[in-house]
């Protein structure tokens, strides 16, 4: 492919840097007191987040200059590696359990979450497969079914960890990619209904998920148990008012009422400390990222770049929607982080890697 390079999409690049900057500030603000209590080091989480951000940015800049169509020859190997790691994490003695979930592999002093890597690998593989014969996307058996089966197998391994939020994000991402490839709306609607049924079955099958769902319906029924997360999240958001209490002055995070304050519920800290204005600003940054990312997908010069860009944007968008939905009690509680903002090395690195690919695609967009 011979195309002339241009500068990457500056607005997309700027939105990512702003989200990342907000995240670093809020990780420190939400975790400083907890880090001091636990590790006698106020900067414990901040330093680690800065290190992961630096690694992620370095990878992002590398991928921004790595021609995206060269990923095609690695698509199959990446898929095999993703499944191997997803299976390995479930093997006793290899996978590491934390907080009742076995989602990590230890790499010396560092821990690695294979599901984050697998999401990106499946996006690359699906984009490659769908772009090889775009006309087959209209066929359920030849165009949709193979990728739905692969997605279901990966989602099943992720559910075994267990991690329902990541499995739902992966499934939603693949469906968006099928839509971008031209799959019929009727088939996608049927898959959506079946997907909702599968999520309902996954909730019903696991007692702890069922308790979370019932707490979502009526959190005040068990305020000190299953309703604790939801009630304290809503109190944090509500106490911020319009302008917020100010950075570092969030009472619910400082006094440890809010659980997972630097990870899953960091948006509640944003609402408490930066108020309605700050929370809306973060949401607008995500909207800006999605808008520019979709523009890259629409104007990509080839089907592979278009479907790949749609998948990367969909992965970030769906994860952000689920996280904010949980924090605002619009969705039942599930453990999933807010992209670019929550504390977490693996998620941040692979999200920035995906952004690097997206920025590289933007260097070859067809002018409109």
Residue pairs with C-beta under 8 A, 6 or more apart in sequence:
1 67
1 69
1 302
3 301
3 364
5 363
5 364
6 363
6 364
6 365
7 363
8 64
8 359
8 360
8 362
8 363
9 292
9 295
9 296
9 359
9 362
9 365
11 288
11 292
12 289
12 292
12 293
12 296
12 355
12 358
12 359
12 362
13 359
15 285
15 288
15 289
15 292
16 60
16 289
16 340
16 352
16 355
18 285
19 282
19 285
19 286
19 289
19 339
19 340
19 341
20 53
20 57
20 340
20 341
20 352
22 270
22 282
22 285
22 340
22 341
23 49
23 53
23 266
23 338
23 340
23 341
23 342
23 348
24 46
24 49
24 50
24 53
25 247
26 266
26 269
26 270
26 273
26 341
27 45
27 46
27 49
27 262
27 266
27 341
27 342
27 343
28 43
28 45
28 46
28 49
29 247
29 248
29 250
29 253
29 269
29 273
30 250
30 253
30 261
30 262
30 266
30 269
31 44
31 45
31 46
31 261
31 262
31 343
32 42
32 43
32 45
32 46
32 248
33 42
33 253
33 254
33 255
33 256
34 45
34 253
34 256
34 261
34 262
35 41
35 42
35 43
35 44
35 45
35 46
36 42
37 256
38 44
45 262
45 343
48 343
48 345
49 343
49 345
49 348
51 345
52 344
52 345
52 348
52 349
53 348
53 352
55 345
55 349
56 348
56 349
56 351
56 352
56 353
57 352
59 349
59 352
59 353
59 356
60 352
60 353
60 355
60 356
60 359
61 356
62 356
63 353
63 356
63 357
63 359
63 360
64 356
64 359
64 360
64 363
65 360
66 356
66 357
66 360
67 360
68 304
68 305
68 308
68 357
68 360
68 361
68 364
69 302
69 304
69 305
71 78
71 124
71 128
71 308
71 357
72 128
72 304
74 124
75 124
75 125
75 127
75 128
75 129
76 125
78 121
78 124
78 125
79 121
79 122
79 125
79 150
81 121
82 114
82 117
82 118
82 121
82 122
82 154
83 118
83 153
83 154
83 157
85 105
85 114
85 117
85 118
86 114
86 115
86 118
86 154
86 157
86 158
87 157
88 94
88 95
88 105
88 114
89 95
89 102
89 103
89 104
89 105
89 114
89 115
89 161
90 102
90 157
90 160
90 161
94 105
95 102
95 103
95 104
95 105
96 102
96 104
96 105
96 106
96 111
97 104
98 104
101 161
101 162
101 163
101 335
102 161
103 113
103 114
103 115
103 161
103 163
104 111
104 112
104 113
105 111
105 112
105 113
105 114
106 112
110 345
111 345
111 346
112 346
113 344
113 346
113 347
115 158
115 161
115 163
115 166
115 170
116 166
116 346
116 347
116 349
116 350
116 351
117 346
117 350
118 154
118 158
118 170
119 166
119 169
119 170
119 173
119 315
119 350
120 312
120 315
120 350
120 353
120 354
122 150
122 151
122 154
122 170
122 173
122 174
123 173
123 174
123 177
123 308
123 311
123 312
123 315
123 354
124 308
125 150
126 147
126 150
126 151
126 174
126 177
126 307
126 311
127 177
127 304
127 307
127 308
127 311
128 304
129 146
129 147
130 137
130 143
130 147
130 177
130 178
130 181
130 303
130 307
131 181
131 302
131 303
131 304
131 306
131 307
133 142
133 143
134 181
134 182
134 303
136 142
136 143
137 143
137 144
137 178
137 181
137 182
137 183
138 182
138 183
138 184
140 184
140 187
143 178
143 181
143 183
144 178
144 183
144 187
144 191
147 174
147 177
147 178
148 174
148 178
148 191
151 170
151 171
151 174
152 171
154 170
155 167
155 170
155 171
156 167
158 166
158 167
158 170
159 167
159 202
162 206
163 335
164 199
164 202
164 203
164 209
164 334
165 319
165 322
165 334
165 335
165 336
166 336
167 202
168 199
168 318
168 322
168 334
169 315
169 318
169 319
169 322
169 336
170 315
171 195
172 195
172 314
172 318
173 311
173 314
173 315
173 318
174 311
175 188
175 191
175 192
175 195
176 310
176 311
176 314
176 318
177 307
177 310
177 311
177 314
178 188
179 185
179 188
179 310
180 297
180 306
180 307
180 310
180 311
181 303
181 307
202 209
203 209
203 210
203 212
203 213
203 332
204 210
209 332
211 226
212 226
212 332
212 333
212 334
213 332
214 221
214 226
215 221
215 222
215 225
215 226
215 227
215 229
215 230
215 332
215 333
216 230
216 329
216 331
216 332
216 333
218 227
219 226
219 227
219 230
219 231
219 329
220 227
220 231
221 227
223 231
228 259
229 259
229 260
229 265
229 333
230 329
230 333
232 252
232 257
232 258
232 259
232 268
233 258
233 265
233 268
233 326
233 327
233 328
233 329
234 268
234 328
234 329
235 252
235 257
236 250
236 252
236 253
236 257
236 258
236 265
236 268
236 269
236 271
236 272
237 268
237 271
237 272
237 279
237 327
237 328
238 271
239 245
239 251
239 252
239 272
240 250
240 271
240 272
240 273
240 274
240 275
240 276
240 278
240 279
241 275
241 276
242 275
242 276
242 277
243 275
243 276
243 277
244 271
244 272
244 273
244 274
244 275
244 276
244 277
244 278
245 251
245 272
245 273
245 275
246 273
247 273
247 274
248 254
248 273
249 273
250 258
250 269
250 272
250 273
251 257
251 272
252 258
252 261
252 268
252 269
252 272
253 261
253 269
253 272
253 273
258 265
258 268
258 269
259 265
260 335
261 268
261 269
262 269
262 342
262 343
263 337
263 342
263 343
263 344
264 323
264 326
264 327
264 335
264 336
264 337
264 338
264 342
265 326
265 327
266 337
266 338
266 341
266 342
266 343
267 279
267 282
267 323
267 324
267 327
267 328
267 338
267 341
268 327
270 278
270 279
270 282
270 341
271 278
271 279
271 327
274 281
282 341
283 324
286 316
286 317
286 320
289 313
289 316
290 313
290 316
290 317
292 362
293 309
293 312
293 313
293 316
293 358
294 309
294 310
294 313
295 365
296 309
296 313
296 358
296 361
296 362
296 365
297 305
297 306
297 307
297 309
297 310
297 313
297 361
298 306
299 365
299 366
299 367
299 368
300 306
300 309
300 361
300 364
300 365
300 366
301 364
301 365
301 366
305 361
305 364
308 357
308 361
309 358
309 361
312 354
312 355
312 357
312 358
313 358
315 354
316 339
316 351
316 354
319 336
319 337
319 338
319 339
320 338
320 339
322 331
322 334
322 336
323 336
323 337
323 338
323 339
323 342
324 330
324 338
325 331
326 332
326 333
326 334
326 336
337 343
337 344
337 347
339 347
339 351
340 348
340 351
340 352
